[in-house]
Amino acid sequence: MKAAVIDTYKQSMPKIKEVPIPDIRSNDVLVKIVAASINPIDIKTKDGGLKMLLSYDMPMIMGSDFAGIITVVGEKVTNFSVGDAVYGRVQKNRIGTFAEYIAVDQGDIALKPKNINFEEAASIPLVGLTSYQTLHDIMQIQPGEKVMIQGGSGGIGTIAIQIAKYLGAYVATTTSANNFDLVNSLGADYPINYQTTNFAEVLKDYDYVFDTRGGATLEDAFKIIKPGGKVVSIAGLPNYRFGKEYGVPLWKRLAFGIATRNLTKLEKQTQASYTFLFMKPSGAQLDILGHLIEAEIIKPVIDRIVPLTKVAEALSYSQSGRATGKIILQMTNDSEKEVRV
Ligand SMILES: NC(=O)c1ccc[n+]([C@@H]2O[C@H](COP(=O)([O-])OP(=O)(O)OC[C@H]3O[C@@H](n4cnc5c(N)ncnc54)[C@H](OP(=O)(O)O)[C@@H]3O)[C@@H](O)[C@H]2O)c1
C-alpha cells in the first residue's frame, strides 16, 4: 500500500512509499482508508517535540484519524462487519492513517455518521474527541455557564464552539477578524479579535477557559477565571497531576511539576484548577458525536481537501497556523470512488 512515511525524527517532510498492509490483531479491523485529517500533532510528532509523552520506532507512518471502509475483521470482533463505513482515532502507539489501510481496535471506531461524506467524517475524530473530553468530561459544562475558547476558527475551535453551545454555554472565542462570520455561524456569542484585543482585558468571571495556545495566553486565562473555575489546556505544559494520571515515570512527573510551577502558583492565587488534557481514542464517544452530527447539532468545518501525494504541502499549510477548520487528505483516487457507501 502507499503511505506517508518518515525515516527519522525531524525529517523535512514525509515521503510516499510502498509499505506492507498492516497485520490485524484479534480485536482489530482492517480499514481501507478513504480520507484522513491533518492535525498539528503530526508535525510535533515528526519533529520529536512530544518525545516526553510519545516516542516512535522509525520508519513511521504518520497520521492519527481517518474514515474508511472495513475490509477484514479480527476473530474477536463482534461490533462491526466487512463493508461497514467507519471513522476513528487510533491509539497513540498505533498511528499511521496517512496510508491506504490501517489496523485499528474495534473499541476505537464508530459507524460513520450517515449524513456526511468520508472527507467530512475524517475531519472529526481527533478534534471532536478532544473537545468533547474537555467540555463534557472535564469541565462538565452546565447551561448558562461561560466558557472562553481560544482559537475559534481552528480544527479544535470550530468543533468546540458547537459542542459548548450544545451543552448550553455562553461562548467567547478568539480569532482574527477574517473569521468572525465563521465563528458567529457556529454559535459563538462573543468573538474577540486577538490581533487587536487582549481577551484578558475584556472578559471576567468565566467558569472555564479552553486553552489551545499555551504559553502567556494560558497564564492570562487565570486573569478571567472565577474562583472554583477550570482552565483546561491541550497546548500548554503537562503538570505533575497529569503525569501521575498518565502513568509517566516519577522523574518525568517531577520535571513536569518544575516546568509548571507558575501555573500551580496561579491555581492557588485564583482558587481555580489547571488540567492538561491529552485526548484518548474512544469509539463510544465517537458514537455520541455521530448522533450529534446526524441531528445536525455539529457540522464539520473543512478548509481544504488534498490527495495523499500532496501531504507535504498539507502539513506545511497546517504548520502556518492559518487553517480554518480541518485539512483533509484523500487516499483513494477517482477510479476507486465506487468503494464508498
Ligand atoms: N492535547 C491534545 O490532546 C490535543 C488535541 C488536539 C489538538 N491539540 C493542540 O491544540 C492546538 C490547536 O489545534 P488546532 O487543530 O485547533 O490547530 P489549527 O487548526 O492549526 O489552528 C489554526 C487556527 O488557529 C488560529 N490562531 C492562530 N493564532 C491564534 C491566536 N494567537 N489566537 C487565537 N487563534 C489563533 C487561526 O485563526 P486565524 O487564521 O483567524 O488567525 C487558525 O484558524 C495545537 O497546538 C494542537 O497540537 C492538542
The ligand as an SDF file (V2000), in Angstrom:
LIG
                    3D

 48 52  0  0  0  0  0  0  0  0999 V2000
   -3.5160   17.6630   23.9270 N   0  0  0  0  0  0  0  0  0  0  0  0
   -4.3200   17.1530   22.9700 C   0  0  0  0  0  0  0  0  0  0  0  0
   -4.8870   16.0660   23.1240 O   0  0  0  0  0  0  0  0  0  0  0  0
   -4.5470   17.9480   21.7100 C   0  0  0  0  0  0  0  0  0  0  0  0
   -5.5300   17.5360   20.7990 C   0  0  0  0  0  0  0  0  0  0  0  0
   -5.7610   18.3230   19.6610 C   0  0  0  0  0  0  0  0  0  0  0  0
   -5.0220   19.4870   19.4390 C   0  0  0  0  0  0  0  0  0  0  0  0
   -4.0660   19.8380   20.3400 N   0  0  0  0  0  0  0  0  0  0  0  0
   -3.2990   21.0940   20.1470 C   0  0  0  0  0  0  0  0  0  0  0  0
   -4.2130   22.1770   20.1470 O   0  0  0  0  0  0  0  0  0  0  0  0
   -3.7000   23.2430   19.3450 C   0  0  0  0  0  0  0  0  0  0  0  0
   -4.7820   23.7270   18.3860 C   0  0  0  0  0  0  0  0  0  0  0  0
   -5.0940   22.6950   17.4650 O   0  0  0  0  0  0  0  0  0  0  0  0
   -5.9690   23.0020   16.1580 P   0  0  0  0  0  0  0  0  0  0  0  0
   -6.1720   21.6980   15.4600 O   0  0  0  0  0  0  0  0  0  0  0  0
   -7.1460   23.8080   16.5040 O   0  0  0  0  0  0  0  0  0  0  0  0
   -4.9370   23.9270   15.3310 O   0  0  0  0  0  0  0  0  0  0  0  0
   -5.1550   24.6660   13.9530 P   0  0  0  0  0  0  0  0  0  0  0  0
   -6.3800   24.1570   13.2750 O   0  0  0  0  0  0  0  0  0  0  0  0
   -3.8850   24.5960   13.2030 O   0  0  0  0  0  0  0  0  0  0  0  0
   -5.4000   26.1990   14.3730 O   0  0  0  0  0  0  0  0  0  0  0  0
   -5.4330   27.1420   13.3480 C   0  0  0  0  0  0  0  0  0  0  0  0
   -6.2680   28.3150   13.8160 C   0  0  0  0  0  0  0  0  0  0  0  0
   -5.6090   28.9780   14.8800 O   0  0  0  0  0  0  0  0  0  0  0  0
   -5.9960   30.3560   14.8410 C   0  0  0  0  0  0  0  0  0  0  0  0
   -4.9910   31.1710   15.5190 N   0  0  0  0  0  0  0  0  0  0  0  0
   -3.7040   31.3780   15.1520 C   0  0  0  0  0  0  0  0  0  0  0  0
   -3.0860   32.1780   16.0570 N   0  0  0  0  0  0  0  0  0  0  0  0
   -4.0240   32.4680   17.0100 C   0  0  0  0  0  0  0  0  0  0  0  0
   -4.0010   33.2300   18.2110 C   0  0  0  0  0  0  0  0  0  0  0  0
   -2.8860   33.8480   18.6300 N   0  0  0  0  0  0  0  0  0  0  0  0
   -5.1340   33.2850   18.9480 N   0  0  0  0  0  0  0  0  0  0  0  0
   -6.2560   32.6600   18.5550 C   0  0  0  0  0  0  0  0  0  0  0  0
   -6.3420   31.9140   17.4240 N   0  0  0  0  0  0  0  0  0  0  0  0
   -5.2310   31.8200   16.6690 C   0  0  0  0  0  0  0  0  0  0  0  0
   -6.0710   30.6670   13.3590 C   0  0  0  0  0  0  0  0  0  0  0  0
   -7.0730   31.6550   13.2090 O   0  0  0  0  0  0  0  0  0  0  0  0
   -6.7950   32.9490   12.3220 P   0  0  0  0  0  0  0  0  0  0  0  0
   -6.3710   32.4420   10.9630 O   0  0  0  0  0  0  0  0  0  0  0  0
   -8.1240   33.6600   12.3450 O   0  0  0  0  0  0  0  0  0  0  0  0
   -5.6910   33.6960   12.9860 O   0  0  0  0  0  0  0  0  0  0  0  0
   -6.4940   29.3240   12.7210 C   0  0  0  0  0  0  0  0  0  0  0  0
   -7.8580   29.3050   12.3420 O   0  0  0  0  0  0  0  0  0  0  0  0
   -2.4450   22.6740   18.6660 C   0  0  0  0  0  0  0  0  0  0  0  0
   -1.3150   23.0830   19.4060 O   0  0  0  0  0  0  0  0  0  0  0  0
   -2.6190   21.1690   18.8030 C   0  0  0  0  0  0  0  0  0  0  0  0
   -1.3950   20.4430   18.7920 O   0  0  0  0  0  0  0  0  0  0  0  0
   -3.7990   19.1030   21.4480 C   0  0  0  0  0  0  0  0  0  0  0  0
  1  2  1  0
  2  3  2  0
  2  4  1  0
  4  5  1  0
  4 48  2  0
  5  6  2  0
  6  7  1  0
  7  8  2  0
  8  9  1  0
  8 48  1  0
  9 10  1  0
  9 46  1  0
 10 11  1  0
 11 12  1  0
 11 44  1  0
 12 13  1  0
 13 14  1  0
 14 15  2  0
 14 16  1  0
 14 17  1  0
 17 18  1  0
 18 19  2  0
 18 20  1  0
 18 21  1  0
 21 22  1  0
 22 23  1  0
 23 24  1  0
 23 42  1  0
 24 25  1  0
 25 26  1  0
 25 36  1  0
 26 27  1  0
 26 35  1  0
 27 28  2  0
 28 29  1  0
 29 30  1  0
 29 35  2  0
 30 31  1  0
 30 32  2  0
 32 33  1  0
 33 34  2  0
 34 35  1  0
 36 37  1  0
 36 42  1  0
 37 38  1  0
 38 39  2  0
 38 40  1  0
 38 41  1  0
 42 43  1  0
 44 45  1  0
 44 46  1  0
 46 47  1  0
M  CHG  2   8   1  16  -1
M  END
$$$$
